[in-house]
């Protein structure tokens, strides 16, 4: 294993992302005020299990009131994407006419994110915004729009800071590249 992103780099990036999201939400709030429109509720959805550390740190740094909810999906066996995305736990919040932020640990093939976005669109949210700590565009199979990206990384298998390999390494404070033989 070799460290790809240090704990300090992650911490700084989350601070930066939170500031950008706070600015974005302030702009939206200002726009609704100018248009005399009703303000929209904001729902942050954590994609379990990998995003839990990132999500927790990010939402604590937000200056706006948000609703937090969770969705659990499965698409990996070991280091391989099965390309079959299963919803294991759905959100419980009604997202109709709300601004929904999907918070991901990593976007690689885009299949998981595409499935979640499709599911949520059926529920008529006002808007869907995507934030990911890691983006791996070289592995993309499905074109998905990611609005807020922490780090763009090479097409290597990574673990740590919530990301796992067969449920191991999630608790590491860094992002590591892992050789599949390890």
C-alpha positions as CSV (number, residue, x, y, z in Angstrom):
1,X,0.0,0.0,0.0
2,X,1.1,3.5,-0.7
3,X,-0.4,6.7,0.5
4,X,-2.2,8.6,-2.3
5,X,-3.8,11.4,-0.2
6,X,-2.8,12.3,3.4
7,X,-5.1,12.9,6.3
8,X,-4.2,16.6,6.2
9,X,-4.9,16.8,2.5
10,X,-8.3,15.2,3.1
11,X,-9.1,17.6,6.0
12,X,-8.1,20.7,3.9
13,X,-10.1,19.5,0.9
14,X,-13.3,18.9,3.0
15,X,-12.9,22.4,4.4
16,X,-12.6,23.8,0.8
17,X,-15.6,21.7,-0.4
18,X,-17.7,22.8,2.5
19,X,-16.9,26.5,1.8
20,X,-17.8,26.0,-1.9
21,X,-21.1,24.3,-1.0
22,X,-21.9,27.0,1.6
23,X,-21.4,29.7,-1.1
24,X,-23.6,27.7,-3.5
25,X,-26.4,27.4,-1.0
26,X,-26.1,31.0,0.0
27,X,-26.5,32.0,-3.7
28,X,-29.6,29.8,-4.0
29,X,-31.1,31.2,-0.9
30,X,-30.5,34.7,-2.2
31,X,-32.1,33.9,-5.6
32,X,-35.2,32.5,-3.9
33,X,-35.4,35.7,-1.8
34,X,-35.1,38.0,-4.8
35,X,-37.7,36.0,-6.7
36,X,-40.0,35.9,-3.6
37,X,-40.1,32.2,-3.9
38,X,-40.4,29.8,-1.1
39,X,-37.1,28.6,0.2
40,X,-36.4,24.9,-0.6
41,X,-35.4,22.4,2.1
42,X,-32.0,20.8,1.5
43,X,-31.4,17.1,1.9
44,X,-27.9,15.6,2.1
45,X,-27.9,11.9,1.3
46,X,-24.9,9.8,2.4
47,X,-24.2,6.8,0.2
48,X,-23.3,4.1,2.7
49,X,-21.0,2.7,3.7
50,X,-17.9,4.3,2.1
51,X,-19.0,7.9,2.4
52,X,-19.8,7.9,6.1
53,X,-16.5,9.6,7.2
54,X,-16.6,12.2,4.4
55,X,-20.3,12.9,4.9
56,X,-19.9,13.3,8.6
57,X,-17.1,15.8,8.3
58,X,-18.7,17.7,5.4
59,X,-22.2,18.3,6.9
60,X,-20.7,19.5,10.2
61,X,-19.0,22.3,8.3
62,X,-22.1,23.5,6.6
63,X,-23.6,26.8,7.7
64,X,-27.1,26.0,6.4
65,X,-29.7,23.8,8.0
66,X,-29.9,20.5,6.2
67,X,-31.8,17.2,6.5
68,X,-29.5,14.2,6.6
69,X,-30.5,10.8,5.2
70,X,-28.8,7.6,4.1
71,X,-28.9,5.2,1.2
72,X,-27.0,1.9,1.0
73,X,-26.1,0.4,-2.3
74,X,-23.9,-2.5,-3.4
75,X,-22.0,-2.9,-6.6
76,X,-18.6,-4.3,-5.7
77,X,-17.2,-7.7,-4.9
78,X,-13.6,-7.3,-3.7
79,X,-12.0,-4.9,-6.2
80,X,-14.4,-5.6,-9.1
81,X,-17.5,-3.7,-10.0
82,X,-20.3,-6.2,-10.6
83,X,-22.1,-3.6,-12.8
84,X,-25.2,-4.7,-11.0
85,X,-26.2,-2.0,-8.6
86,X,-28.6,-3.0,-5.8
87,X,-30.4,-0.7,-3.4
88,X,-30.0,-2.3,0.1
89,X,-31.5,0.6,2.1
90,X,-33.5,3.5,0.6
91,X,-33.8,7.0,2.1
92,X,-36.8,7.8,4.3
93,X,-37.1,11.5,3.5
94,X,-39.7,12.8,1.0
95,X,-37.4,14.6,-1.5
96,X,-40.2,16.1,-3.7
97,X,-39.4,19.8,-4.4
98,X,-36.3,19.7,-2.3
99,X,-32.6,20.3,-3.2
100,X,-30.9,16.9,-2.8
101,X,-27.2,16.6,-2.4
102,X,-25.8,13.1,-3.0
103,X,-22.6,12.6,-1.1
104,X,-20.3,9.9,-2.5
105,X,-16.9,8.6,-1.4
106,X,-15.8,7.8,-5.0
107,X,-17.3,8.1,-8.5
108,X,-15.6,5.6,-10.8
109,X,-17.8,3.7,-13.3
110,X,-20.7,6.0,-12.6
111,X,-23.1,3.1,-12.4
112,X,-23.9,3.5,-8.7
113,X,-24.4,7.2,-9.0
114,X,-26.5,6.9,-12.2
115,X,-28.8,4.4,-10.4
116,X,-29.3,6.7,-7.4
117,X,-29.9,9.7,-9.6
118,X,-32.5,7.8,-11.7
119,X,-34.2,6.6,-8.5
120,X,-34.3,10.1,-7.0
121,X,-35.5,11.8,-10.3
122,X,-38.7,9.7,-10.1
123,X,-39.4,11.4,-6.8
124,X,-39.4,14.9,-8.4
125,X,-36.8,16.8,-6.4
126,X,-36.3,20.5,-7.1
127,X,-32.6,19.7,-7.9
128,X,-30.0,17.0,-7.6
129,X,-26.4,18.0,-6.8
130,X,-23.6,15.5,-6.5
131,X,-20.5,15.9,-4.3
132,X,-17.7,13.3,-4.2
133,X,-14.5,13.1,-2.3
134,X,-12.8,11.1,-5.1
135,X,-13.4,11.1,-8.9
136,X,-11.9,8.5,-11.1
137,X,-13.0,9.6,-14.6
138,X,-10.7,7.1,-16.4
139,X,-13.0,4.3,-15.2
140,X,-16.3,5.9,-16.3
141,X,-18.8,3.6,-18.0
142,X,-21.8,5.9,-17.6
143,X,-21.6,9.7,-18.1
144,X,-22.7,11.3,-14.8
145,X,-22.4,14.9,-13.8
146,X,-20.5,15.6,-10.6
147,X,-20.9,19.1,-9.3
148,X,-18.3,19.1,-6.4
149,X,-15.1,17.0,-6.6
150,X,-12.5,16.7,-3.9
151,X,-9.7,14.9,-5.7
152,X,-9.4,13.5,-9.2
153,X,-7.4,10.3,-9.0
154,X,-5.8,7.8,-11.3
155,X,-7.5,4.5,-12.2
156,X,-6.1,2.5,-9.3
157,X,-7.9,0.7,-6.5
158,X,-8.0,2.8,-3.4
159,X,-8.9,2.2,0.2
160,X,-9.0,4.1,3.5
161,X,-11.2,7.0,4.8
162,X,-14.3,4.9,4.4
163,X,-13.3,3.0,1.3
164,X,-12.8,-0.7,1.7
165,X,-11.5,-3.9,0.2
166,X,-13.7,-6.7,1.4
167,X,-14.7,-4.5,4.4
168,X,-11.1,-4.0,5.4
169,X,-9.1,-0.7,5.6
170,X,-12.2,1.6,6.0
171,X,-10.8,3.0,9.3
172,X,-7.5,4.2,7.8
173,X,-7.2,8.0,8.0
174,X,-5.5,8.3,4.6
175,X,-6.4,7.2,1.1
176,X,-4.1,4.4,0.0
177,X,-3.5,2.7,-3.4
178,X,-3.7,-1.0,-2.9
179,X,-2.4,-3.8,-5.1
180,X,-5.1,-6.4,-5.7
181,X,-2.7,-9.1,-4.5
182,X,-2.3,-7.5,-1.0
